[in-house]
């Protein structure tokens, strides 16, 4: 089996999850780790007898890799992905792919020019329950879509600054918009509303703590995606799709199907986070981009939807139409 040599740019929480998953895969060598926090990079490197860096330019100059995971805050994306693409290495980017659409489009251009294997961390696409949901909805008239990301405030400081994270719609609820696009179809128009209702006391916070977005889909369905980070408890995250004779509800734990006189609940058997890395490594080995369920180009479309939702909310709910490009 061909060994796939992997490097990491960003060694925080989500990177740790990917590192643990990759460590379970045969034929994967975790070689290099870069983070602005020297202690984090060094800790990862020592665990796998790799090398550590605080500057991704130095890492790329010194290493021979097959693939790089980029796991950094939205506003921290500069030239990382572009340099990876120019070296011809495969690329896995955590969502969202950028804080602004201009940066994302520059990266996309370089990825397409290089023709590298590329994937983005929209793990809901890789759950087996998502497959079942798509299969059961095939051919049905979808009337309404309801999405939710309802929970508490993440602990990392950058998440709490709108300029750095984009807020909950862009950084977190992006998963639900992406799942809706994957299951239902393209979103062509949005109208958003956000507010800061309960977390004014949190130091250095300027992100809204509640938000809702009305979505128009290309196939005629309408949807509503709601989020909050003000809760002091866990609540719900998922997507509900409503048709005349079937309601499909996807959550962290599984998928539920409600039809006249019948309720089916099926737990996920496949960990989406783990399986997305399994598929990525296989795609790298096989040089087969078709295996990837969320490539960079598609992730840019999800980013555009979330940025349009924020733009609409800033304009008092004025609808924003998504452009074809």
N, C-alpha and C positions, 0 to 999 in steps of 0.2 A: 504494500500500500504506500502510495506517495505521501510523504510528510508535507503538511501544510504549515508553513512558518508564519506566525501571527504576531503582530504588534498592536499595542493599544495607545491611543492618544486620549487621555482622560482616564483616571483610575478611581473615580468616585463610586457611588452606590450602584448605579445601573451597570457600570463597567464590571464591578465585582460579581454581579449576577452572571454576566456573559463569560467572565473568566472562569467561574465555577462550572458553568455548563460546558465550556470548551475543554476544561480539564478532564471531563468524563469521556471525551471522544478520542478514539484510537487514531493515531497518526497526526495529531495536532501538537505542534511545538510552540509554546508561548515564550517568545524570545525577547521582546522589548516592551518597555512600559514608560510612558511619558505623562507627567502631570505637573502643573504649576506648583503643587504641594510636593516638595521633595520627599517627605516622609511616606506619602502614599505610593509614589512611584517606586521608591526603594523597597517598601514592604512587599509589593507585588513581585518585583524582580527577584528578591531573595527567596520568595516562596517557590519560584520555578527556575531558579538558577539562571535568570536572564539578566539583561542590562537595563539600567534605569536612566531617565533623562528628565530634565525640566524644560527643554526646548525641543519641539518636534522637528525643527530643521536639522538639528544635530542627529536626532534619531534616524531620520531618513538618509542623511549623508553616510552614517556609519553602519546601517543594517542592510541585510539582504532578506527581504520578506516576500511572502506570497499574498498576504492579506493584512489589512489594517482595520481595526474597529475604532471609530471616532465617537467618543461618548463624552461630549462637552456641553455646557449650557448654550442655549440658542444664540445669544449675542457673541459667543466666543468663536464662532465659525469665521475664519478669515481665509487662509490659503491651505488649510490642512488637507481637505479633500482634493483640491487641485493638484497639489504636489504628489499625493498618492496616485492619482490618475496619470500624471505625467511619467511616473515610474512604471506604469503598467501593472501595478498591484491591484488585487481585488479590494473592494471597499464595502464595509458595513457601517452605516451611519445611524446613530440613535435619533429618534424623532424628538422635536421637529427638526428638519434639516437645516434651518436657519431662523434668524429673527426677522429677516426681511426678504422679500421676493427677489430683489436684485442680486443679492449674494447667492441665493439658491440657483438662479438661472445661470450665473457665471460658472458655478460648479457643474451644473447639468451639461453645459456646453463642453466642458473639458472631459467629462465622463463619456459623453457621446463621441467626442473626437478620438479618445483613447480606446473605446470599445471594451472597457474592463467589466468584469463581473461586479455587479453592485446590488446592494440590498439595504433596506431601511427597516428599523425595528418596530414595525406595526404587528405585534405578536398576536393580536386577536385573529388575524387572517390565517394563522397557522394552527388554531385550535380545531380539533375534530368536530366540535359542536357547531362551529361556523360552517364547515362543510355540509353538515346535516341541515342547517338552517337554509343555506342556499339551495340545496337539493329540493327541500320541501316547498320552497317558495317559487320554484321554477314554473313558469306559465301562469301564475296567479296574478290577479289584479291587486297591486299594493295600493291601498288608499292612504294610509297614514304611517308615519315613522316617529317613534318617541325614543330619545336617547338621554342617558343620565350619567353624570359623574359627580356624585354627591359624597363629600367627605370632609376631612380636616385640612389644616394648613401644613404643607410640607415644611420640613425643618431647615432646609438649606437657604442661606440669606439671599442668594441671587434670584431665587424663585419669587421673592416678595417684591421685586422691583420690576415695574412694567417694561422699562427700557432693556432689561436683561433677559427676562423670560417671555415677555409678550402677554403675561397673565395666564389665568387658568384655561381660557379658551384655546390659546395657542400652544401652551406647553403640555397640558394634561388632557383636556377634553378632545384634543386632536385625535386621540384613539377612537373616540365615538364617531366623529365626523368621517374618519377614514373607514371605519367598519360600515357605516351607512353607505358610503360610496361603493364599497366592495360588494355589499349584499344587495343594495337597492338600485344604485346607478348614480350618475353624475348629478351634483348639486349645481344649479344654474343661477340661483339668486338667494340672498339671505337678508334678514332683518334682525338686528340684535339689540339687546338691552342689557346693561350691566349696572351694578351699584356697589358701593362699599357701605354695608349695613351694620356690621357687628365687630369688625376687627380694627377699628380706628385706633385702638390703644396699642396695637402691635408696633414696636419701634421699626422705623425705616421700611414701612410697608405702604405701597401705593397701588397695589393690584385690587380690582374689584373682588368682593367675596361672594357675590351672587351674579348669575348671568343666565340669559335664555336667548335662543336663536331660532327664529322661524326659517325653515328651509323649503325651497321649491326644487323639486327634482325634475330632471329632463323628461322622465316618463309620465309626469303629471301628478305624482304623489306629492303630498306635503308632509313636512316633518317639524318637530320641535326638539331641540337639544338643550337641556338645562344642566347647569353646574353650580356647585357651591363648594367653598373651602372653609366655611365658618363653623362647621359642626364639631362638637366635642365627642363625637362617637362615629363609628362606622355606619354607613347607610346603604347606598346602592350604586352600582355602576353597571351599565348594560345598554342593550338596544332592543326595543320592542317593534315588531313589524306587524301591521294589521291588514288583513285581507277579509273578504266577506265570510269565508268559512274556515279561516285558520289565523290564529295569532301565534307568532313565534317570538319568544323572549330569550335573549342570550345574556348571560351574566358571567362573572368570574368562575362560578362553579359548574355551569353547564347550560343546557338549552331546554326550554319548556315549550311544548306545543299544546295549544288549546283549540279544540274543534268542538262542534256541537255534540254534547254528551260524552266528551273524552278529554282527558288531560294526560300528557306524557311528559315525564321529566327524565332527562338523560344527562348524566354527569360527563364532563370532559374526561377523556382517557389520555389526551395528549397535552403536555405542557407547551403552550405556545412559545414561551421564551426559549425553552430548550430546543424545540423543534425548528425554530427559525435559524438557529445556529447549525443544527444538523443539516438542514437544506442548503444553507450558505456554503458550508465546507464541501458538501457534495457538488454544488455548482462550480466551486473553484476547481475541484479535482477534475470534473468532467468538462470544464469550460463551457457550461450550458446555462446561459442566462434565463432560459425559459422555465427553469425550476423555481425561480424567485417569484414570490407572490406580491411583493411590494418593492418595486425598483425605485430609483431616485426620481425618475421622471414622474411617476405616479404620486410619489410623496410630495412633490412640488405642487401638485394639484390640491392635495389636502391642505398644505400650508396656505395656498391661495384662498381656500374657503374660510379658514380660521382668521386670516388677516382681514378678509372682507367682512366677517362678522364683527370684529373689533372696530373696523372703520364705520360700519353701520351704527354700532352702539355710540360711537363718538359723535355721530351726526343725529343723535336722537331717534334712532330706529329707521332712518331713511334706508330703503332697500338698496342693496348693492348687487349689481349683476356681474357674474363671473364671465370673464372674457375667454375665448377659445384658446388663446395662447398661454 
